[in-house]
Amino acid sequence: MEIKYTMKDSYVAIPIYNDMSVRLYMEMKKKNLDITEYPLCITLKTVYSSVECSYSSSYLGGNLLATTSAGNLLATTSVGLQCQNIEEVHGTNIVEMMDNHVKEDKIEILKGICIIDNPQYEEIAEDLYCLTCVDESCKWSLRSSSLRKSNVFKVRRFNDVHTCPEMSRLFSQRHATSSAIAKMICNKYTNPKTIYTPTDIMSDMKQQYGINMNYIKDYRTKEKALELLRGIPCESYRKLSGHLYMINMTNPGFVTRLHKSEDGRFMYVFIALNASIIGWKYYYPIVVVDGTFLKSSHRGTMLTASAQDAAGNIFPLAYAVVDSENDASWEWFFETFRQAFGERERMCIVSDRHASILRGASIVYPEVSHCVCIFHLWNNIKKQFKKNHDRLREVFFAMARAYKIEDFNRLMEDMDSFDKRVRGYLFQVGYEKWSIVHSTVNRSMVMTSNIAESLNARNREARELPIMSLLVYMMNLVMEWNNTNRMAAMSTFIDIGQKYHEVLKENSYLSQKMTVKPSTDYVYVVMDAEQRRNIVCMQKRECSCKRFQVDEIPGPHAMAVLDYTHMEAPKYCSAYYTKEYFKKTYEVPVNPLPDETTWDLPIEVLDNVVLPPIVKGKPGKPTKSRRKGLYEYLYTESVTCGLCGKQGHNRRTCRNAQDN
């Protein structure tokens, strides 16, 4: 015997199994004497262990009627339940069916039963359902009706004997619609990174249920499953106002902006995190911006601004979704970014050579240096100049990272020997935008926009989500990174960040063969392995090679002096690399948003309706990745190992060094 009671109609029944449970139930009844509250359900059952039940389909949305070959009745109340024992229920034979659900949901559950056992269902009345075999001459049937006009249904009649041939019902698939199957597979798309194609749906339905489907039906099934899980994309825009309002309520200090067109359609949305705004003064003032296209039904572009903390970790400062990447959207993004973060001394903006980024940055930040990613610049060189790529690459990257003007001029002459046209192209771009020696600000070893590209790679799958789900994903990502980096900052035992600690170790290794001769208490002469003279002033933190003052971290020559004088290297590093700044960066956490069903929105927010943008669909299958140019296929460069010099692997996976 099993005794249970329910708190509410939609809640799972709670079992009474000991004296404590009985006393708890009695106290609850004393406080509420209504006879309809906390109803008891007493069930007498006999367990047969020789029969198996494998009804574990994911379409179950609530309680379900299931039958076995022995005619026993099984009531399952949880999604995905696998049961090995069948319970024969005596007495009332009451099965609770989906309380507080609409009529269509009940029909979908019946369709789920029909997909497995291939009967057909018939709704005789609002409170009466009947299952019959697909063969009209068969006597198999199940009839259930509402008990006293309630949501509790009673099985009135059940005949479990099929009088029809098995082949007559084996190939019946009239209830295997795309909507019914979509409810069965929607949990496959819970994780945006999961790849579950229409071909996979076709294969699984055939193997598990014997259902034959074509590709068009599989595609419709996938779209409906995504709609069930993520909602309708058009409705996602209507929730933007409420989402931004809740961000400001849970995280005071956030900067959010929503811009609509004159007819109320979506154009731009901007979110700057409070944790990033407060931690911005502890970041090195280098902002890497980039844009990446979205892959949802309404398309658009996501713009991001990122920085690096004292440990070299990537952290998004702000992100925005715009209708397209153009001059107006980038100018609006920079204006809103300036309102949130302002302008700092020695600030620098790094990006690719997108024309709209260049124009927007020059208008909003006319006094701030704008540098370009040397990797994107190199790809442009490869596209325009078709020969001597191997030699040009080596000279170009050495020239971009040269610290002395003499080395830069010498490398430029070497480049002229390969292709004289490259000099004019680089001069037109501007030496100060890509060369360290000509730069007006210290870029702190940030020569590329890799951190923005890494962020784009991290949210690649999320860019297929509707706009609301995308913004929630980005906020959860920032919250996760904020917490992870804060825990790392609290547990670190070194005086500087991990990235710059590794730089010091490498510079210390390079300084082992150098000799040091003191001139004064703070001026030293350092002779390298090639007997070149370098002068280091520890008081001013300068070196004649320019590396000490540009990178703001002791280079090989300065490390030789520190080893000679037994001084601590972290004291001569920039404050932006220290453990103290690392901790202060993540002092403010990112608070999560409450569940959407609990939002209490004011009337003015509910009235601020955002309509989706008008997007003209292109023919053919939507693109999911960037289209590469022809030069990227023709001049693909292989990875070269830094230890053995061979191609096809890097130094981390090199096995040749171990063999030697």
LINHU-V322743 format. One line per field, one symbol per residue. ss: DSSP state (~ for helix, > for strand, _ for the rest). phi: phi as a letter, one per 30 degrees, with the letter a starting at -180 (. if undefined). burial: + if it has 24 or more other C-alpha atoms within 12 Angstrom, else -. Layout:
ss = ???
phi = ???
burial = ???
//
This chain:
ss = _>>>>________>>___~~~~~~~~~~~~~________>>>>_>>>>____>__________>>>>_____>>>>______>__>>>>____>>>______~~~~~~~~~~~~~~~_>>>>>>>__>>>>>>_______>>>>>>_____>>>>>>>>______~~~~~_______~~~~~~~~~~~~________~~~~~~~~~~~~_____~~~~~~~~~~~~~~~~__~~~~~~_~~~~~~~~~~~____>>>>>>____>>>>>>>>_~~~~~~~~~___>>>>>>>>_______>>>>>>>>_____>>>>>>>>>____~~~~~~~~~~~~~~~______>>>>___~~~~~~~~~~____>>>>_~~~~~~~~~~~____~~~~~~~~~~~~____~~~~~~~~~~~~~~__~~~~~~~~~_~~~________________~~~~~~~~~__~~~~__~~~~~~~~~~~~~~~~~~~~~~~~~____>_~~~~~~~~~~~~~____>>>>____>>>>>_____>>>>>____>>___~~~~~____~~~~~~~~~~___~~~~__~~~>~~~~~~~__________~~~____~~~~~___>__________________~~~~~_____>______>________~~~~_
phi = .bcbbcdbdddddcdcbadddddddddddddbdddddhdcbcbcbbcccdccbbdbddddcadbdbbcddidccccbbdidcccccccccidhcbdchdicdddddddddddddddcidbcbcdaecbbbcbddddddcdabbbbdchhcdcccddabcccdccddddcdcdbdcdddddddddcdddcdcdddcbdedddeddddddbiccbcdddddddddddddddcidedddddcdedddddddddbejdcbbbbcddcicdbbbbbcdddddddddcdddbcccabbdccddchjbccbbbbbddciddbddabbcbdacbddddddddddddddcibcdidbccadcdddddddddddbdccdbccdddddddddddcccbhddddddddddddcdccdddddddddddddcadddeddddddjdddbcddcddbddhiccbcdddddddddceddddddddddddddddddddddddddddddcdccdbddddddddddddddcdcccbbdcbdbcbcccddciccbcccddchbbddidddddhaededdddddddchcddedccdddcddddddddcdcdcdddddddcdccddddddddcddddcddcdjdddcbdddddddddcdcddcddccidcjacddcdcddddd
burial = ---+++--------+---------+------------+--------------+-++++++++++++++---++++++-----+-+++++---+++++++-----++++++++++++++++++----+++++++++----+++++++----+++++--+++-+------+--++++++++++++++++++--+---+-+--++--+---+-+++---++++++++++++++-+++-+++++++++++++--+-+++++++-----++++++++++++++++++++++++++++++++++++++++++++++++++++++++++++++--++++++++++-++-+---++++++++-+++-++--++--+++++++++++++++------+--++-++++++++++---++-++--+--++--++--+--+-+++++++++-+++++++++++++-++--+++++++++++++++++++++-+++-++-++----++++++++-+++-++--++-+++------++++++-----+++++--+++++++++++++++++++++++-----++-++++++++++++++++++++++--------------++++++-----------------------------------------------
//
